[in-house]
Amino acid sequence: MDLPHFPPFCLARLLRNTFHPRPGERICILIDLPELGLANGWAFLGDERFSIQRHAHDSFYKALHDGVMTELGLVGGEFFAYQETDGSNLDLPDRAVAPDGGEVSLEREVYPSYDIILCISTHSATAPLTALAKRHGFRGATLHGVNDIILRSGLAVDYNEVSRDAEKLRLALTWADHFEIDFALVDDTHTLRLECGRQEAQKSHGICLADEPDVANLPAGEVYFVPTGGQGAFPMQYADGTLGLEQVSGGRITGATLICGDQAVIDAHNAKLADDPVTGELCELGFGTQVLPVSGRDIQDEKILGTMHVATGRSDHLGGNLTPDKFAKAQNATHDDILFSPSKTPDITVTQVRMHRDGDSIVVLENYQPAKHLLRALG
């Protein structure tokens, strides 16, 4: 895929814009693997299943040691692998290994010892690493699902510009009372209302200042809210393509019915909701702010201007109060984005998103395109 309007990926530029690193700061890379033995002697590099981890080695680790650390005055550059978790944003295990076979404790030997930590993984680690950054004082970036398109577009942009555009859209959306989202599926239309309680909108803009421990989720570029309530219904596409209609009450998905696909998928979801109701909590409403190509990975595609997403599960990394201890089972404490876009959900159209603020109803998205209100904000 030719992406002529994006500069080539440059790790030094990304690190400089995202972290504003100071000379002498220590940096390391984390990856996840299903078996830690695959890290020994870089064995995973010979297995085509691990393209994400190969990018961590080829585009990040090698670049650090081929001159980026010298250029930016950074030190360290170590590489560690931890056991892959079973889902998005689950807490990370403590044990990790280096390619020479040495074992380390992330809690005791890695998090307190590095200023900048890059986590390039299969599953997102944004939520747990954000909590760990605030505890140990490091800055970090999570880059799960990295592929060639992301490297050549979402990670090749100038994050100073991304931050400026995200702020323009944040100001256009902040202090909303609630949003109404209309979904069309064949001949049916459903509406989801999400309360925001006039909270200040937040932005994911890809910048972690040197004096503020935090984690950037890269590629960045979204404005988001932590809903305070919600009701209505919306169609959802499950991982296998099954479509279900999700009923929402009290800010949570309370049950699902089959639209098309596999009834067993719906039954399993309903059983999980009954066993652990907070798994249905709608913990995020997000709007993309960047003009980017579709990558096939939600981590970039949810940042595309015109798309929107909601998420279920833990919200502590977003400023919410749903922490892992509030789930009935530790393995359920995920944060799962539900992306709506022409590429991800071709059978579902978000026909309109309306922001209600100060007594006005303002259209912000129509048919996956930004409406006049957002276009004016961008100038």
N, C-alpha and C positions, 0 to 999 in steps of 0.2 A: 504493500500500500504506500503510495507516494504522498508524503506530507510536506510539500515544499514551503508552506508558510510557517512551519515550526523550525527553530534552530535545532541542530543535533544535540542529543543529550550530553550534558556536561555536568559531572558530579560536583566539581568545584563551584560552579555557578549555583547549583541547587543548594549546596551546603551553605554557601555564603549568603544567599538570599533568605533561606529558611532560618538559619541559626545565628548569623552574624558572629561566627566563632572568634574567640580570642586566642592568641598564641599560647601554646602549652596545654590547651584543653585536650582531654583524652576522649577518643572515639572508639566504638566497637560495633560489630554487626552480629545480630541474632537471626537465626533461621529456625524453622521447625522441620522435623523429620519423623516419619512413623516408627523408625528404629534408629536409636542413637549410634549403633554400630556403623551406619552408613556415613557418618561424619569422619570416621577414622581413615586417615590417608586420603581424604576427599573422595571416598568411594561413590558418593551420590552423583558426582559429575559424570559418571559413566552410565547413568540410568536416565533414560528419556522421560520418565515419570516426573522428574524433579526440575522442570524448566524454570520455575520460580526461584528455586534455590541456586540453580546455575546462574541466573541473572544476578543473584546476590554475590556470587563469586566473581563472575566475569565483569559486570558493570560497576560493582561497588568495591569489593575487596581488592581486586587487582588495580582498579583506578586509584584507590587510596594509596597503595604501595608503589604505584608507578608515577607518583609525583603530586597527587592532590594533597596529601598530608604536609608535604614540604611547602607547597604553594600557600596553604592556609595556616601553617604553623601548628598543625595538630600532631598529636603523638598517639601511640597505641596501635590501633588498627586490628585488634584481635577479632577472632571469628569463633562464635559458639553456636551449638545446636541444642535445642531442647525438644522434649517429646511432644509431638503434635497433639493438640487438644482435640476434643470431639465436636467443637462448634465455635461459632463466632463469638469472640470477646469473653470466653471462659477464662478464669484465672489460670495463670501459667504455672507449670511445675517449677520446682526450685532447682532440680538437677540439670546440668548441661555439660556438654563435652566439647573439647577443642579437636581440631583435625589431627593433632598428635596423640590423641587418646586420653589426654588429661581431663579429669573431672573437676567441675567448679560448682559452687553454690551461687545461683544468681542473686539470691537475697543478701548473702554475706560478702561475696567476692566481686560481683559484677555491678549491680545497681549502685552501690556506694562508691565505686572506684572510677566511674566514667562520667564525663560531662555531657556527652552526646551518644545516644544509642539508636541505631537504625535496626528496625525489626522487619525483615523481609520474609513473609511467611505465607502459608496456605490459607489459614484462618486469621481474621482480624484479631489483633491484640491491643486495639486502641484503649478499650475500657480498663483492662488490668494495668497496662503500662502507664496510663494517665494517673491512676491512683498511686502506683509505685514511684512515678516521677515526683509527685508532691511529697511523698514520704522521704525520698532519698535525695531530692534536689537536682536531678538530671533533666536534660531536655532530650526529646526523642522524636522519631518519626516512624509511623507504621505504614508499610508499603505492601500490604498483602495482595497477592494475585498479579504481581508485576509481569507484564508481557512486552513484546516488541513495540506494539502500538502505544502503550502507556509511556514507555521510555522515550519514544520519538514525538510525543505530544504532551500529555499531561504532566510529565516530569521535565519537559524541556522548556516550559514557559517561564516567564519572569514573575515570580511570586509577589513582587512589589506591585505589579499591575493587577494580578489576581486579587490581592488584598484591597486595592483601591476600588475595583468593581464590586467586590463582595460588600464593602462598606456602603457604597451607593445603594445597593439593593437592600441591605440590612435596614438602612434608614427609611427606605420606602415601605418596609413591612413591619417595622417595630411597633410595639404597643397595640397590636391587634386585639380586639375583643375575642373574635373567633374566626375560623375559616369554614367555608362550606365547599365540599369537593363533589362534583357530579361525575359519575362513572357511567359509561354506556357500554353495554355488552349485548350484541345482536339487537333485539327490540326492547331490551329492558334498561332502565335507568335507575341508579341507586345514588343516594347522597349520604356522605359522611360529614358530620359536623364535629370539629375539634375546637375545644375551648382553649384560649391562651391567656385569659385573665389580664390583658394589657401588660404582659411581661415584655421586657426588652429582648428583642431578637438577638440571637448570637450568630457568629459567623465562623466557618472553618476556612481559613485563608492562607494556611501554609507557612506561617511565620511564628517562631518561638524565640522571643527575645532572651538575651543572655541572662537577665536577672529574674526570669520568671519560669520556674520549673513547669514544664508542660509537654504535651505530645501532639505533634501535627499528624493528621491523617492525610497522606499523600497518595494520589493527587488530591488537592484541596479545591475549594470553590463552592461553598454552599451557605445559605442562610437557614437557620433552623430554630425551632421552638421545642420545648418540653411541654406537651399538652397538659392542661389541668383537668380535663374531662373530655368526654366525647360520647356521641350517640349516633345511631343510624346503621348503615350497612355499606359494604363495599366488596367487589369481587377480588379474589386473590388467586394468583397463579402459583401453585406449589412447584417444588423442584422437578417433579416428573412431568409437569405440564398439566396436571389436574387443575381444574378451576372450581373454586368453592366460593360461596357467598358468606362473608363473615358478618355476623350480627354484633353490634357494638352497643354497650350500655355501661354507664358509669366509667367511661374512659378505657374499657377493656373489651376485647373480643370475648364474647360469652359462649359462642357456638358457631358452627359452620354447617352449611348444607351443600350437597353436591350440585354443581352446575353441569359439569361433564368431566369424564375421566374415571378415576379409580375411587370407588366408595371406601375402600380400605384406608386410603390416605386421609380422607375426611374423618373416618372413625378414629384413626390414631390421633389426629389433632384434637378431636373432641375429648378423647380419653385423657390427653395431656392437660387440656384446659380444666377438666374436672378434678384431676389429681393435683394440679399446681396452678391455681387460677391466675397468679401474677404473671405467668408466661404470656397471657393475652394482653397485658398492659400496653397501651399505645403510648410509647415513651418519646417519640420524636415525630415531628413534621418538618421535612426539609425541602428546599428548593435549590436546584442547580444554578450556578452563576457564570459558568464558562462556556465558550464556544470551542468544542472539542470533537474529534471524531469518535464514533462508537468503537469501543475496545473489546466488547464482549465480557467485560468484568464490571461488576456493579461499582467497585471502588472508583472507577473513572466515570462510568456512564450515569451515575446519580449526580455528578457534578455538571452535567450538560445543561445549559440554559434551556428552559422549557419543560424539563422533567421535574417530577416531584416524587417524594418517597415518604412513607411512614415507617415506623419501626416498632417492634415489640421487645419487651424485656428490660434488662438493666439500663439505668439512666444516670448512674452516679457520675460518669465521665462527661455528661452533658449539663451537669448542675442539678439533676433530678435526685430523688431520694430512694429510688429502687436499687438497693445494693444486693450483692449475692446472698447475704444471710437471710433475705426475706423470701427466698424461694424454698419450696419444700425439698428440693433435691439440688445439690450443687451443680450437677450436669445440666440443669435447666436454666442456669443463670447466664443465658446468652443475651446478646443484643443483635437482633436480626432485622436488617433493612428490607423493606418491601418496595421495590422500585417499579414505578409506572413510567414507561417510555415506549415509543413506537417500536424500538428494536427488542425490548425485553418482554413487553406484553402486547403483541400486535392485535390480539383479540379484544383488548380492553382499551377504551379511549377515555382519557380524562377530558371531558368536553368543556368543563369550566371550573376554575377555582376562584372563589370570591372571598375577599378579606372584608370583614366587618369591623369598622373602627370609627369611633366618635359618631355613631348613628348613620354612617355612610356604608354602602355596599360597593366595593371596588373590585372589578375583575382584574386578576393578576395573571392568569393563564387561560388560554383557550386552545383546545385541540393540540396540546403539547407545544404551543408557541407562547412566548411572553406577550402579554397584552400591553396596551398603551401606557399604563401606569408604570410598568417596569422599564419599558423602552425609554420613557421620558427620564426616569431616574438615571439610566445609564448615559443619557445625553447623546 
